[in-house]
Amino acid sequence: MKLKNTFSLGLIFFLFSNYVFLDKEVNVYTSRHYDSDAKLYEDFTKESGIKVNIISARGKALIERLRSEGENSPADILITVDSGNLWKVQDYGLFRSIKSSLINSVVPKNYRGENDEWIALAKRARVIFYNKNKYSYEDLKKLSYEDLDSREWQNKLAIRSSNNLYNQSLVASLISRYGEKYTENWAKGLVKNFARKPQGNDRAQIIAVANNEADLAIANSYYLGLMLSGKKGEKQLSAGKKVNILFPSQEKNGAHINISGAGILKSAKNYENAIKFLEFMISEKAQKHLVENTYEYPINSKVKPSPLIAQFGLKFKEDSIKVSEFGKYNSAALKLMDRVGWQ
């Protein structure tokens, strides 16, 4: 009888514990396309007992889906790239404040949205690339974004099209600092210096420099990490070895920094689980995994970047503009880029 009762209690405990486990979940909409992120979600579930349900799509599609679903959305968290996207979701009134002293202690205020409605999970530096066989660091060390409209660089610059959100945010940052008149004059000069019609992704701009199709390129640093990792094939690995990163003049405003980040939806049914998920994502363990697989810069200051990126410089000046400004001036940036003929 005693054995039977013990077995019954054990069965009840097993069923109860599994019921609780299955009842604990967090629903994440994400536009991040890294397979390595799945390992992070698995680790979070192992540590917390909270199941992570993922819906993956492009950022624009997810934002439209959230607007359509409204209060009935099953989403607890939106993860996306570029603070402009996060600002837009906040402007639609879809986020709620993230209440966590831990998050506030790790994520600097200029990498959080207004009212702490979204946060950075990783940083992305938009930098200048040059061919190591053509220039030295000493040749270019005083170069800034603001100098790239100079006639010295006529027909020498490779950059993506104006419909690229990274470029829109760069222009928005200049509008925030200098105003539209200055930024428009700068952009006119920049367009005159294009080595070719804007085409391809960020890696295509880096390859253009490696192949001497352009002297300089503007692209995100983590793309070079991907190329040097060998994950994109031998040709891109070879191209990556020919270029170097220049962090825009440390004597001026420094490097433009954007983010990949996340916010909790007002519709969230699992708010506490969502907080735990975000706290895990900025932990040292998660940040180390993230930067070693995506080559972004960590938001947690206790974690170092991947060696593939750290070799180009661990310390550089980051532009101090709040990343929330990029969304605020996105519409003005788009119109300005159109006016100057940035295709």
Backbone torsions as a table, in degrees:
resi	resn	phi	psi	omega
1	MET	NA	-41.6	-179.5
2	LYS	-63.5	-40.7	178.8
3	LEU	-64.6	-39.6	180.0
4	LYS	-64.0	-44.8	179.5
5	ASN	-63.6	-39.8	179.0
6	THR	-63.1	-42.3	178.1
7	PHE	-62.5	-42.8	-179.3
8	SER	-63.7	-43.1	178.8
9	LEU	-64.5	-38.9	178.9
10	GLY	-64.4	-40.8	179.0
11	LEU	-64.7	-42.9	178.9
12	ILE	-61.2	-44.3	-180.0
13	PHE	-62.8	-41.7	180.0
14	PHE	-62.3	-46.9	-179.2
15	LEU	-65.6	-40.1	-179.1
16	PHE	-66.0	-46.1	-177.7
17	SER	-64.3	-37.2	178.3
18	ASN	-73.0	-31.6	176.2
19	TYR	-65.4	-44.7	178.8
20	VAL	-61.5	-43.4	-180.0
21	PHE	-59.5	-48.6	-177.6
22	LEU	-67.6	-25.4	-177.6
23	ASP	-80.0	-15.4	-178.4
24	LYS	-96.3	117.0	-177.9
25	GLU	-150.5	166.0	171.4
26	VAL	-142.4	134.1	-175.6
27	ASN	-103.8	119.5	-173.2
28	VAL	-117.9	124.9	168.3
29	TYR	-95.7	127.1	-177.7
30	THR	-138.1	140.1	174.0
31	SER	-104.5	0.9	174.4
32	ARG	-70.8	135.1	-170.7
33	HIS	-110.5	23.0	-177.4
34	TYR	-91.3	125.5	176.9
35	ASP	-61.7	-30.3	-177.6
36	SER	-64.6	-22.4	178.4
37	ASP	-62.8	-30.8	-178.3
38	ALA	-60.2	-35.5	177.9
39	LYS	-63.8	-37.8	177.3
40	LEU	-62.2	-43.8	-179.1
41	TYR	-64.3	-38.9	177.3
42	GLU	-63.6	-42.7	179.4
43	ASP	-64.5	-39.0	177.8
44	PHE	-61.6	-43.6	179.5
45	THR	-62.8	-42.2	179.1
46	LYS	-61.6	-39.5	-176.4
47	GLU	-80.0	-34.0	-171.9
48	SER	-107.4	-20.7	-172.7
49	GLY	77.3	11.3	-179.3
50	ILE	-102.0	120.9	179.7
51	LYS	-75.4	136.5	179.2
52	VAL	-104.5	116.7	176.6
53	ASN	-100.3	124.5	-172.2
54	ILE	-111.1	132.7	165.5
55	ILE	-118.1	121.4	-175.3
56	SER	-116.8	133.6	177.6
57	ALA	-166.6	177.1	176.5
58	ARG	-67.3	153.2	-175.8
59	GLY	-56.2	-46.5	-178.3
60	LYS	-60.9	-42.3	-179.1
61	ALA	-65.5	-40.3	179.9
62	LEU	-66.8	-40.2	179.3
63	ILE	-63.5	-43.2	178.0
64	GLU	-65.4	-36.7	177.7
65	ARG	-63.8	-43.6	179.2
66	LEU	-63.2	-39.7	178.3
67	ARG	-65.2	-38.9	179.8
68	SER	-69.2	-40.9	-177.3
69	GLU	-74.2	-32.0	178.4
70	GLY	56.6	-136.2	-178.2
71	GLU	-66.1	-17.3	-178.6
72	ASN	-88.8	2.5	-179.1
73	SER	-63.9	137.0	175.5
74	PRO	-79.6	-8.5	-174.4
75	ALA	-69.0	137.4	171.2
76	ASP	-100.3	-36.1	-174.2
77	ILE	-134.7	141.3	167.9
78	LEU	-113.2	126.0	172.2
79	ILE	-112.1	129.2	179.6
80	THR	-152.6	170.9	179.4
81	VAL	-101.7	150.6	178.7
82	ASP	75.6	125.7	-179.5
83	SER	-64.4	-21.0	176.7
84	GLY	-60.5	-39.2	177.2
85	ASN	-66.4	-42.9	-179.6
86	LEU	-65.8	-40.7	177.3
87	TRP	-60.1	-40.9	-178.6
88	LYS	-62.8	-43.4	179.0
89	VAL	-64.4	-40.0	176.7
90	GLN	-64.4	-40.4	179.4
91	ASP	-63.4	-29.6	176.3
92	TYR	-77.1	-5.7	178.4
93	GLY	77.2	29.1	-174.4
94	LEU	-98.1	-14.1	-179.1
95	PHE	-96.9	161.3	171.7
96	ARG	-125.9	162.5	-178.3
97	SER	-64.1	142.6	177.0
98	ILE	-96.6	109.1	-176.6
99	LYS	-96.9	97.4	179.6
100	SER	-156.6	114.5	177.6
101	SER	-65.7	-31.7	178.4
102	LEU	-63.4	-48.4	179.5
103	ILE	-61.6	-43.8	-179.5
104	ASN	-63.5	-29.0	-179.7
105	SER	-78.7	-20.8	-177.4
106	VAL	-100.1	-42.6	-175.4
107	VAL	-93.4	114.5	179.4
108	PRO	-57.9	151.8	-173.7
109	LYS	-60.8	-35.3	-179.1
110	ASN	-73.7	-5.0	173.5
111	TYR	-111.0	25.0	174.0
112	ARG	-127.4	151.9	177.8
113	GLY	-76.7	169.9	176.4
114	GLU	-57.7	140.4	-178.9
115	ASN	59.9	20.6	179.8
116	ASP	55.3	41.0	-178.5
117	GLU	-86.3	-10.6	171.4
118	TRP	-156.4	160.0	-175.8
119	ILE	-138.1	158.7	171.9
120	ALA	-80.0	141.2	171.5
121	LEU	-104.2	-26.0	178.0
122	ALA	-158.0	157.9	-179.1
123	LYS	-107.3	151.3	-179.3
124	ARG	-132.2	116.6	-179.0
125	ALA	-91.6	126.2	175.6
126	ARG	-95.8	111.3	-167.0
127	VAL	-123.7	179.4	179.1
128	ILE	-105.4	132.4	177.8
129	PHE	-108.0	144.2	177.0
130	TYR	-142.8	158.0	-179.7
131	ASN	-80.7	124.3	-176.2
132	LYS	-64.6	-24.9	-179.5
133	ASN	-82.1	-10.5	-175.6
134	LYS	-108.6	-33.4	-177.1
135	TYR	-134.5	157.0	171.2
136	SER	-110.5	165.8	176.3
137	TYR	-58.9	-39.2	-179.6
138	GLU	-61.6	-33.1	178.7
139	ASP	-63.6	-32.3	-166.9
140	LEU	-119.6	-0.6	-167.5
141	LYS	-59.2	-23.4	-179.8
142	LYS	-95.0	3.3	-176.5
143	LEU	-72.8	136.8	176.5
144	SER	-129.3	170.2	175.3
145	TYR	-55.9	-39.8	-175.7
146	GLU	-62.5	-22.3	-179.2
147	ASP	-84.5	-10.0	-170.8
148	LEU	-77.5	-1.7	174.3
149	ASP	-91.4	-1.3	-178.7
150	SER	-67.5	145.8	179.1
151	ARG	-62.8	-18.0	177.1
152	GLU	-56.4	-27.6	-175.7
153	TRP	-107.1	20.2	179.9
154	GLN	-60.3	129.4	-179.6
155	ASN	63.3	25.9	-174.9
156	LYS	-125.4	4.4	-172.6
157	LEU	-115.5	131.8	174.8
158	ALA	-111.6	133.4	-179.7
159	ILE	-158.5	156.3	-179.6
160	ARG	-71.7	174.5	-177.0
161	SER	-74.0	170.9	-178.4
162	SER	-73.1	-14.8	178.5
163	ASN	-82.6	0.1	177.0
164	ASN	-81.6	125.7	-175.2
165	LEU	-64.5	-31.9	178.5
166	TYR	-60.3	-43.5	179.8
167	ASN	-70.3	-36.7	177.5
168	GLN	-60.2	-40.9	-179.4
169	SER	-69.9	-35.1	175.7
170	LEU	-62.0	-46.8	178.5
171	VAL	-64.7	-40.2	178.2
172	ALA	-60.7	-36.6	179.3
173	SER	-65.9	-35.8	178.4
174	LEU	-71.0	-37.6	175.8
175	ILE	-62.4	-43.5	179.8
176	SER	-59.3	-39.2	-176.9
177	ARG	-83.8	-44.1	-169.7
178	TYR	-111.4	-15.8	-175.4
179	GLY	94.7	167.3	-174.0
180	GLU	-71.1	-38.1	-175.9
181	LYS	-61.9	-50.7	179.0
182	TYR	-60.3	-47.6	-174.8
183	THR	-64.5	-36.1	178.6
184	GLU	-66.3	-43.6	177.7
185	ASN	-62.1	-40.5	177.3
186	TRP	-61.9	-45.9	-176.9
187	ALA	-65.5	-33.8	176.5
188	LYS	-60.7	-45.2	178.7
189	GLY	-66.6	-37.2	179.5
190	LEU	-61.5	-45.9	-178.7
191	VAL	-62.1	-37.8	178.4
192	LYS	-63.9	-22.5	-176.9
193	ASN	-93.2	1.0	179.8
194	PHE	-61.5	132.1	177.4
195	ALA	-76.0	-21.3	-178.7
196	ARG	-160.5	167.7	174.7
197	LYS	-63.1	134.7	-179.3
198	PRO	-52.8	131.8	-177.7
199	GLN	-159.3	148.9	173.9
200	GLY	77.9	-179.5	-178.8
201	ASN	-90.6	-171.6	-178.3
202	ASP	-62.5	-38.3	179.8
203	ARG	-63.6	-32.4	178.1
204	ALA	-64.1	-32.1	178.3
205	GLN	-71.3	-40.7	178.6
206	ILE	-64.4	-41.9	179.1
207	ILE	-63.6	-36.1	178.0
208	ALA	-60.3	-39.5	177.0
209	VAL	-68.7	-43.3	179.2
210	ALA	-60.4	-33.9	-177.6
211	ASN	-93.1	9.4	179.7
212	ASN	62.3	26.6	173.4
213	GLU	-84.6	-15.9	176.8
214	ALA	-152.5	154.7	178.1
215	ASP	-86.7	-33.9	-177.3
216	LEU	-133.3	152.8	173.9
217	ALA	-140.8	149.4	172.3
218	ILE	-108.8	124.3	-179.3
219	ALA	-160.7	167.1	178.0
220	ASN	-77.7	139.5	-174.0
221	SER	-61.7	-33.7	-173.8
222	TYR	-66.4	-20.9	177.3
223	TYR	-64.7	-34.7	176.5
224	LEU	-67.7	-36.2	175.2
225	GLY	-58.6	-43.7	178.0
226	LEU	-61.3	-41.7	-179.2
227	MET	-66.5	-44.3	-177.9
228	LEU	-72.1	-18.9	178.6
229	SER	-73.3	-17.3	-177.2
230	GLY	85.7	-1.4	-177.6
231	LYS	-69.5	-17.8	-177.4
232	LYS	-106.3	13.1	174.7
233	GLY	99.8	166.4	-174.1
234	GLU	-65.4	-38.3	-178.3
235	LYS	-63.8	-42.8	-179.7
236	GLN	-72.7	-32.8	174.9
237	LEU	-61.7	-45.1	179.3
238	SER	-62.6	-42.1	179.0
239	ALA	-65.2	-40.7	-178.6
240	GLY	-62.0	-32.4	-178.9
241	LYS	-73.0	-14.4	-177.3
242	LYS	-90.0	-10.2	-173.3
243	VAL	-115.3	164.3	176.4
244	ASN	-133.2	159.2	178.8
245	ILE	-98.4	134.3	170.3
246	LEU	-115.2	119.3	173.2
247	PHE	-81.0	119.8	-175.6
248	PRO	-47.5	145.8	-167.2
249	SER	-28.9	119.7	177.3
250	GLN	-72.7	-14.6	177.3
251	GLU	-81.1	-15.8	-179.5
252	LYS	-108.0	-122.6	-172.6
253	ASN	-95.5	-8.2	178.9
254	GLY	82.9	-164.4	-173.6
255	ALA	-85.5	136.8	174.3
256	HIS	-67.9	126.0	-178.3
257	ILE	-117.2	125.0	171.1
258	ASN	-114.7	-174.1	-172.9
259	ILE	-141.8	164.1	153.6
260	SER	-108.7	140.1	-172.1
261	GLY	-154.0	-174.4	-173.6
262	ALA	-150.8	153.1	174.1
263	GLY	-140.5	158.9	177.8
264	ILE	-99.5	131.3	-176.4
265	LEU	-76.6	149.5	174.7
266	LYS	-61.4	-28.5	-178.3
267	SER	-79.4	-2.4	-173.0
268	ALA	-55.9	125.1	176.4
269	LYS	-91.4	-12.6	-176.1
270	ASN	-126.1	56.9	-172.9
271	TYR	-59.4	-48.1	-177.8
272	GLU	-63.6	-38.7	176.5
273	ASN	-65.2	-36.4	178.9
274	ALA	-65.1	-40.7	176.9
275	ILE	-60.5	-46.4	179.9
276	LYS	-61.2	-38.4	179.4
277	PHE	-63.5	-46.9	-179.4
278	LEU	-67.2	-37.7	176.5
279	GLU	-62.2	-38.1	176.5
280	PHE	-65.4	-40.9	-175.4
281	MET	-66.5	-22.4	177.7
282	ILE	-101.7	4.7	178.2
283	SER	-68.9	159.9	-179.9
284	GLU	-59.4	-41.1	-179.2
285	LYS	-61.2	-49.4	-177.9
286	ALA	-68.5	-40.0	-179.7
287	GLN	-64.6	-39.4	178.7
288	LYS	-63.7	-44.2	178.0
289	HIS	-61.8	-42.5	-176.2
290	LEU	-63.1	-52.9	-174.3
291	VAL	-69.5	-27.4	-179.7
292	GLU	-77.6	-12.1	-179.8
293	ASN	-113.0	-25.9	-178.5
294	THR	-111.5	-16.8	177.3
295	TYR	68.8	17.9	169.6
296	GLU	-75.8	172.4	175.1
297	TYR	-92.4	141.4	-178.2
298	PRO	-70.8	148.6	172.5
299	ILE	-87.0	-22.3	177.5
300	ASN	-84.8	116.1	-173.7
301	SER	-66.6	-13.4	179.3
302	LYS	-82.2	-7.2	-177.1
303	VAL	-109.1	138.0	178.7
304	LYS	-92.7	152.5	176.0
305	PRO	-64.9	166.7	174.0
306	SER	-57.5	142.1	177.1
307	PRO	-54.9	-30.5	179.4
308	LEU	-62.6	-28.8	177.9
309	ILE	-99.6	-34.8	-178.8
310	ALA	-60.9	-26.3	-179.5
311	GLN	-61.9	-20.5	-179.3
312	PHE	-90.6	-1.9	177.0
313	GLY	134.1	120.7	178.6
314	LEU	-82.9	-31.0	-177.2
315	LYS	-114.7	121.9	174.9
316	PHE	-151.3	157.8	-177.3
317	LYS	-78.3	127.4	176.8
318	GLU	-97.6	136.3	175.2
319	ASP	-56.5	133.8	-173.4
320	SER	-85.5	-4.1	-179.1
321	ILE	-61.7	135.5	176.6
322	LYS	-63.0	133.9	-176.5
323	VAL	-66.3	-17.7	177.0
324	SER	-66.3	-20.0	178.9
325	GLU	-65.6	-27.4	-175.4
326	PHE	-64.7	-39.4	177.3
327	GLY	-72.0	-38.2	-179.1
328	LYS	-57.9	-38.7	-176.7
329	TYR	-106.3	15.5	-177.3
330	ASN	-63.7	-44.7	-178.8
331	SER	-62.5	-42.8	178.3
332	ALA	-64.1	-38.6	179.4
333	ALA	-64.1	-43.6	179.5
334	LEU	-60.9	-46.3	-179.8
335	LYS	-63.9	-41.1	179.7
336	LEU	-63.3	-45.6	-179.2
337	MET	-62.6	-35.7	177.3
338	ASP	-67.0	-41.7	-178.6
339	ARG	-62.9	-35.9	-176.7
340	VAL	-88.7	1.4	176.7
341	GLY	81.6	23.4	176.1
342	TRP	-77.8	101.7	-173.5
343	GLN	-74.1	NA	NA
